[in-house]
Amino acid sequence: MSVIAVVPRAALAALVLAVSAESLSAQQSFRIQNRFRADQFLHTEQGAAQAGRIEAGWWSADWFIEPVPGEQHYVRLRNRFRPDHFIHIERGPVTSGPLGDPNWHSAQWTIDRSAQPYVRLRNRWRPETYLHTERGALEAGPIDMGWWSAQWTFASSPNSAGAQPAHAAPPPPPPPPPPPAVSSSPRFVDSEVCRAPAGCADPSDGVRWRTTAPGQLPPDAHYVGSESINGATRQLAFCRVSFLVPGQQWSERIVGKTGRGFSGCNIAWGSREIEMTSNVYEVMIGPLPGGFPGAYSAPVWLPAHSGSSAGGRMMQGFGEHGVCRGVYQGGLHPGLLRPGRGCGITYDGRELILPQYEVFTRHRIGGQ
């Protein structure tokens, strides 16, 4: 399990100021800027919170960062232009608006340290949920810890306390949508899959995925392993599916393996091998992208062992810790990296941990 460094209250005091509704205009406000999409800032210009380009005089892009009274690590994000708007996930998707209850944990966030000067914004109510822009728009959900899209900077707003906003008075907020239905048991869904006929490229790494129906494979599937079946060899490729767990209104992705003769995408779930056949899913396709000049190589397989990541740059879109492959029963099986343990592959109905394996990664130019 990874350790998340949370900015303590003493450090928050140097970054934020607790404010009251009566003194909003006299307090310091901040611009919250995305690392991956540097032209995107959090704002409420069109109503609820979103990420996008802003103009210099917009109060809608100014935020007060309020420590929660009596708490050590939690803050609320209050908008300057719409002073009753707090960012929250009470109804599932991220939005902003008045709080139905001042104690909503869904409107409370921790400021988690990332690479200096960047931080992540993690929700208190759903601690696996972070604010990010991985697919372009502002979202709240699980992330890969290497995503730049989930990293933010805080900078003092250029708008002075006595300045007038550079936009019209805000319209009344629309009524909140009804809460979506919550599944009573885990179910797999086809949301957030790639719909483009040519496939979709991950915006960070350029690896492409294409949606396919169960039991089918794209003609340009990129094979990363193989296994022996009844004396014949069949090739294996990475696939990924979306699933919904009880109590959540969003889907998460998990990477598995597929190949000719498979009825679906085989994933590890609760130490078991589960063949997902009821939904469409994505398959990684070729060719692989190139490298980042002067920084990282094209994607490669590097040897590793005992749950280490070989020191490379984690590939995006492959889960929190990345993917791997290892030799077992005469085959080369793709799986998920299990930090501190090894490479988790699925075989014969269960997940197996291999201590020796290769990691799919990018190494630094000039050395690993």
C-alpha positions as CSV (number, residue, x, y, z in Angstrom):
1,M,0.0,0.0,0.0
2,S,1.4,3.4,-0.9
3,V,1.9,6.0,1.8
4,I,0.2,9.4,1.0
5,A,1.8,12.5,2.6
6,V,-0.9,14.8,3.8
7,V,-0.1,18.5,4.4
8,P,-0.6,19.0,8.1
9,R,-2.7,21.9,9.5
10,A,0.5,23.8,10.6
11,A,1.7,23.8,7.0
12,L,-1.8,24.6,5.7
13,A,-1.6,27.8,7.7
14,A,1.1,29.1,5.4
15,L,-1.0,28.3,2.3
16,V,-4.6,29.1,3.2
17,L,-6.7,31.4,5.4
18,A,-9.9,30.4,7.3
19,V,-12.6,32.8,6.3
20,S,-16.2,33.6,7.2
21,A,-19.1,34.4,4.9
22,E,-19.0,38.0,6.1
23,S,-15.3,38.5,5.4
24,L,-14.8,36.8,2.1
25,S,-13.9,39.8,0.0
26,A,-11.2,40.8,2.5
27,Q,-9.3,37.5,2.5
28,Q,-6.7,36.0,0.2
29,S,-8.0,33.9,-2.6
30,F,-6.1,31.4,-4.8
31,R,-6.0,30.1,-8.4
32,I,-5.9,26.3,-8.6
33,Q,-4.1,25.3,-11.8
34,N,-3.7,21.8,-13.3
35,R,-0.3,20.4,-14.0
36,F,-1.1,18.2,-17.0
37,R,-3.3,20.8,-18.7
38,A,-1.5,24.0,-17.7
39,D,-4.1,26.2,-19.3
40,Q,-6.9,24.8,-17.1
41,F,-7.9,26.4,-13.8
42,L,-10.8,25.5,-11.5
43,H,-13.7,28.1,-12.0
44,T,-17.5,28.5,-11.7
45,E,-17.9,31.0,-14.6
46,Q,-20.8,29.0,-16.2
47,G,-22.3,27.7,-12.9
48,A,-20.9,24.6,-11.3
49,A,-17.2,24.0,-10.9
50,Q,-15.3,23.0,-13.9
51,A,-11.7,23.2,-15.3
52,G,-10.8,25.3,-18.3
53,R,-9.2,28.5,-19.6
54,I,-9.9,31.7,-17.6
55,E,-9.6,35.4,-18.0
56,A,-7.5,37.5,-15.6
57,G,-10.3,39.3,-13.9
58,W,-12.6,36.3,-13.2
59,W,-13.5,36.0,-9.6
60,S,-15.0,32.7,-10.6
61,A,-11.5,31.3,-10.8
62,D,-10.6,32.5,-7.2
63,W,-11.0,30.1,-4.3
64,F,-10.8,30.4,-0.6
65,I,-9.2,27.3,1.0
66,E,-11.0,27.0,4.4
67,P,-9.6,24.6,7.0
68,V,-12.5,22.6,8.6
69,P,-12.9,23.7,12.2
70,G,-11.7,21.1,14.7
71,E,-9.9,19.0,12.0
72,Q,-6.2,18.6,11.4
73,H,-6.0,17.9,7.7
74,Y,-9.3,18.7,5.9
75,V,-10.3,21.9,4.0
76,R,-13.2,23.2,2.0
77,L,-12.9,24.9,-1.4
78,R,-15.2,27.9,-1.5
79,N,-15.6,30.1,-4.6
80,R,-15.2,33.8,-4.5
81,F,-17.6,34.7,-7.2
82,R,-20.3,32.4,-5.9
83,P,-19.6,32.5,-2.2
84,D,-22.2,29.7,-1.4
85,H,-20.4,27.3,-3.8
86,F,-18.2,24.6,-2.3
87,I,-16.7,21.8,-4.4
88,H,-18.2,18.5,-3.4
89,I,-19.2,15.0,-4.6
90,E,-22.3,14.5,-2.6
91,R,-24.3,13.2,-5.6
92,G,-21.4,11.3,-7.2
93,P,-19.9,13.5,-10.0
94,V,-17.9,16.5,-8.9
95,T,-19.8,19.8,-8.8
96,S,-20.1,22.9,-6.7
97,G,-23.0,24.5,-4.9
98,P,-24.5,25.2,-1.4
99,L,-24.0,22.5,1.2
100,G,-27.1,20.7,2.4
101,D,-25.2,20.1,5.7
102,P,-22.1,22.0,6.8
103,N,-20.7,18.7,8.0
104,W,-20.8,17.0,4.6
105,H,-17.6,15.0,4.3
106,S,-18.1,15.0,0.5
107,A,-17.2,18.7,0.5
108,Q,-14.0,18.2,2.6
109,W,-10.6,17.6,1.0
110,T,-7.1,16.8,2.0
111,I,-4.1,18.5,0.3
112,D,-1.8,15.6,-0.4
113,R,1.9,16.2,-1.2
114,S,3.1,15.3,-4.7
115,A,6.2,16.4,-6.5
116,Q,7.1,19.9,-5.4
117,P,5.2,22.3,-5.9
118,Y,2.3,20.1,-6.9
119,V,-0.4,18.6,-4.7
120,R,-3.4,16.2,-5.1
121,L,-6.9,17.0,-3.8
122,R,-8.4,13.9,-2.2
123,N,-12.0,13.7,-0.9
124,R,-12.7,12.8,2.8
125,W,-15.9,11.0,2.1
126,R,-14.5,8.8,-0.6
127,P,-10.8,8.7,0.1
128,E,-10.0,6.9,-3.2
129,T,-11.4,9.9,-5.1
130,Y,-9.2,12.7,-6.4
131,L,-9.9,15.8,-8.6
132,H,-8.3,15.3,-12.0
133,T,-8.6,16.2,-15.7
134,E,-7.4,13.0,-17.3
135,R,-10.1,12.9,-20.0
136,G,-10.2,16.7,-20.4
137,A,-13.1,17.8,-18.2
138,L,-12.9,18.1,-14.4
139,E,-13.7,14.7,-12.8
140,A,-13.5,13.1,-9.4
141,G,-12.5,9.5,-9.1
142,P,-9.8,6.9,-8.6
143,I,-6.5,7.8,-10.3
144,D,-3.1,6.3,-11.3
145,M,-0.7,8.0,-8.8
146,G,1.6,9.0,-11.7
147,W,-1.2,11.1,-13.4
148,W,-0.1,14.7,-13.9
149,S,-3.8,15.4,-14.5
150,A,-4.5,14.8,-10.7
151,Q,-1.8,17.3,-9.7
152,W,-2.5,20.9,-8.9
153,T,-0.7,24.1,-7.9
154,F,-2.0,27.0,-5.7
155,A,-1.1,30.5,-6.6
156,S,-2.3,33.8,-5.1
157,S,-5.0,35.4,-7.2
158,P,-4.0,38.6,-9.0
159,N,-7.4,40.1,-8.2
160,S,-7.3,42.6,-5.3
161,A,-9.8,42.5,-2.5
162,G,-11.4,45.8,-3.6
163,A,-11.6,45.0,-7.3
164,Q,-14.8,44.5,-9.2
165,P,-15.4,41.2,-10.9
166,A,-14.8,41.2,-14.7
167,H,-18.1,39.5,-15.5
168,A,-21.8,39.8,-14.9
169,A,-23.5,38.7,-11.7
170,P,-23.9,35.0,-11.6
171,P,-27.2,33.4,-12.7
172,P,-29.1,31.4,-10.2
173,P,-27.7,27.9,-10.0
174,P,-29.7,25.1,-11.7
175,P,-31.5,22.6,-9.5
176,P,-29.2,19.6,-8.6
177,P,-29.8,16.4,-10.6
178,P,-31.3,13.5,-8.8
179,P,-28.8,11.1,-7.3
180,P,-28.0,8.2,-9.6
181,A,-29.0,4.7,-8.6
182,V,-26.4,2.8,-6.7
183,S,-25.7,-0.9,-7.4
184,S,-26.4,-3.3,-4.5
185,S,-23.6,-5.7,-5.7
186,P,-20.5,-5.3,-7.9
187,R,-21.4,-5.0,-11.6
188,F,-19.4,-4.4,-14.7
189,V,-20.2,-1.5,-17.0
190,D,-19.2,-0.3,-20.4
191,S,-18.8,3.4,-19.5
192,E,-15.7,5.4,-20.3
193,V,-14.6,3.0,-23.0
194,C,-13.1,4.3,-26.2
195,R,-15.8,4.8,-28.9
196,A,-13.6,6.0,-31.8
197,P,-13.2,3.5,-34.7
198,A,-9.5,4.1,-34.9
199,G,-8.9,3.7,-31.2
200,C,-8.1,6.2,-28.5
201,A,-4.6,7.2,-27.3
202,D,-3.9,7.8,-23.6
203,P,-3.1,11.6,-23.5
204,S,0.0,11.1,-21.3
205,D,1.7,8.2,-22.9
206,G,0.2,7.7,-26.3
207,V,-0.7,4.0,-25.8
208,R,-3.8,3.3,-27.9
209,W,-6.9,1.2,-26.9
210,R,-9.8,0.1,-29.0
211,T,-13.2,-1.1,-27.8
212,T,-14.2,-4.7,-28.8
213,A,-17.1,-7.0,-28.1
214,P,-16.6,-10.1,-26.0
215,G,-14.8,-12.9,-27.8
216,Q,-13.4,-10.6,-30.5
217,L,-10.0,-9.0,-31.0
218,P,-9.0,-5.9,-33.0
219,P,-6.9,-6.8,-36.1
220,D,-4.1,-4.6,-34.8
221,A,-4.1,-5.9,-31.2
222,H,-0.7,-5.5,-29.6
223,Y,0.3,-8.9,-28.2
224,V,2.5,-8.9,-25.1
225,G,2.6,-12.6,-24.2
226,S,1.5,-16.1,-25.0
227,E,0.3,-19.4,-23.5
228,S,0.0,-23.1,-24.6
229,I,-3.5,-24.5,-25.0
230,N,-3.9,-28.1,-26.1
231,G,-0.4,-28.2,-27.6
232,A,-1.0,-24.9,-29.6
233,T,0.3,-21.4,-28.7
234,R,-2.1,-18.5,-28.6
235,Q,-1.0,-14.9,-28.2
236,L,-2.2,-12.7,-25.3
237,A,-2.9,-9.0,-25.2
238,F,-3.8,-6.4,-22.5
239,C,-7.5,-5.6,-22.1
240,R,-9.3,-3.4,-19.6
241,V,-12.8,-3.2,-18.3
242,S,-14.8,-0.8,-16.1
243,F,-16.6,-1.9,-13.0
244,L,-18.9,-0.4,-10.4
245,V,-18.7,-1.3,-6.7
246,P,-21.4,-0.9,-4.1
247,G,-21.8,2.6,-2.7
248,Q,-20.1,4.3,-5.7
249,Q,-21.6,6.3,-8.5
250,W,-18.6,6.1,-10.8
251,S,-16.7,3.3,-12.5
252,E,-13.1,2.2,-12.1
253,R,-10.9,0.4,-14.6
254,I,-9.0,-2.8,-14.1
255,V,-6.5,-4.3,-16.6
256,G,-6.5,-8.0,-17.6
257,K,-5.6,-10.3,-20.5
258,T,-7.4,-11.6,-23.5
259,G,-6.6,-13.5,-26.7
260,R,-8.1,-15.6,-29.5
261,G,-10.4,-18.2,-28.0
262,F,-11.2,-16.1,-25.0
263,S,-14.8,-15.3,-24.3
264,G,-14.0,-11.9,-22.7
265,C,-11.4,-10.0,-20.7
266,N,-9.9,-12.1,-17.9
267,I,-9.1,-10.0,-14.8
268,A,-8.0,-10.7,-11.2
269,W,-10.8,-10.0,-8.7
270,G,-10.5,-11.0,-5.0
271,S,-7.5,-13.4,-5.8
272,R,-9.6,-15.2,-8.4
273,E,-9.6,-15.1,-12.2
274,I,-12.8,-13.7,-13.5
275,E,-13.7,-13.8,-17.2
276,M,-15.8,-10.7,-18.1
277,T,-18.1,-11.5,-21.0
278,S,-21.2,-9.3,-20.5
279,N,-19.7,-6.0,-21.6
280,V,-17.6,-4.4,-24.2
281,Y,-14.0,-3.8,-23.2
282,E,-10.9,-2.2,-24.5
283,V,-7.8,-3.9,-26.0
284,M,-4.4,-2.3,-26.3
285,I,-3.5,-1.9,-30.0
286,G,-0.3,-1.2,-31.9
287,P,1.9,0.3,-32.8
288,L,3.4,1.5,-29.6
289,P,4.2,5.2,-29.2
290,G,7.7,6.7,-29.4
291,G,9.8,8.1,-26.6
292,F,10.0,11.6,-25.1
293,P,13.1,13.3,-26.5
294,G,15.7,13.9,-23.8
295,A,13.5,12.4,-21.1
296,Y,12.1,8.9,-21.5
297,S,12.4,6.0,-24.0
298,A,9.7,4.4,-26.0
299,P,7.8,1.7,-23.9
300,V,10.0,-1.2,-23.1
301,W,10.0,-4.4,-20.9
302,L,12.5,-4.2,-18.1
303,P,13.4,-7.1,-15.8
304,A,12.4,-6.7,-12.1
305,H,11.6,-8.9,-9.1
306,S,9.9,-9.0,-5.7
307,G,7.3,-6.3,-6.5
308,S,9.8,-3.6,-7.7
309,S,9.0,-1.4,-10.7
310,A,12.5,-1.4,-12.2
311,G,12.9,2.3,-11.6
312,G,11.2,3.4,-14.8
313,R,8.3,5.8,-15.5
314,M,5.0,4.2,-14.8
315,M,2.8,3.9,-17.9
316,Q,-0.5,5.7,-17.7
317,G,-3.9,3.9,-18.1
318,F,-2.7,0.6,-16.6
319,G,-3.9,0.9,-13.0
320,E,-2.4,2.4,-9.9
321,H,0.9,0.5,-10.0
322,G,1.4,-0.6,-13.6
323,V,1.6,-3.9,-15.5
324,C,4.0,-6.7,-15.9
325,R,4.5,-10.1,-17.4
326,G,6.1,-13.3,-16.2
327,V,6.8,-16.9,-17.3
328,Y,4.5,-19.7,-16.0
329,Q,3.6,-23.1,-17.3
330,G,5.6,-22.6,-20.5
331,G,3.7,-19.3,-21.3
332,L,4.5,-15.6,-20.9
333,H,1.5,-14.1,-19.0
334,P,0.6,-10.4,-18.7
335,G,-0.5,-9.2,-15.2
336,L,-0.6,-6.4,-12.7
337,L,2.3,-5.3,-10.6
338,R,1.8,-6.0,-6.9
339,P,4.2,-3.7,-5.0
340,G,6.4,-5.6,-2.5
341,R,5.1,-8.9,-3.7
342,G,5.6,-9.6,-7.5
343,C,3.7,-9.8,-10.7
344,G,0.1,-10.9,-10.3
345,I,-1.1,-13.0,-13.3
346,T,-4.3,-14.9,-13.7
347,Y,-4.2,-18.6,-14.5
348,D,-6.6,-21.6,-14.1
349,G,-9.2,-19.6,-12.2
350,R,-6.9,-17.8,-9.7
351,E,-4.4,-15.1,-9.3
352,L,-0.7,-16.2,-9.0
353,I,2.2,-14.0,-7.8
354,L,5.4,-14.4,-9.7
355,P,8.6,-13.2,-8.0
356,Q,10.5,-12.7,-11.3
357,Y,9.0,-10.8,-14.1
358,E,9.3,-7.8,-16.5
359,V,7.7,-4.4,-16.1
360,F,6.1,-2.4,-19.0
361,T,7.6,1.0,-18.5
362,R,9.7,3.8,-20.0
363,H,13.3,4.2,-18.8
364,R,15.1,7.4,-18.5
365,I,17.2,8.4,-21.5
366,G,20.8,7.6,-20.8
367,G,20.1,4.8,-18.2
368,Q,17.4,3.1,-16.2
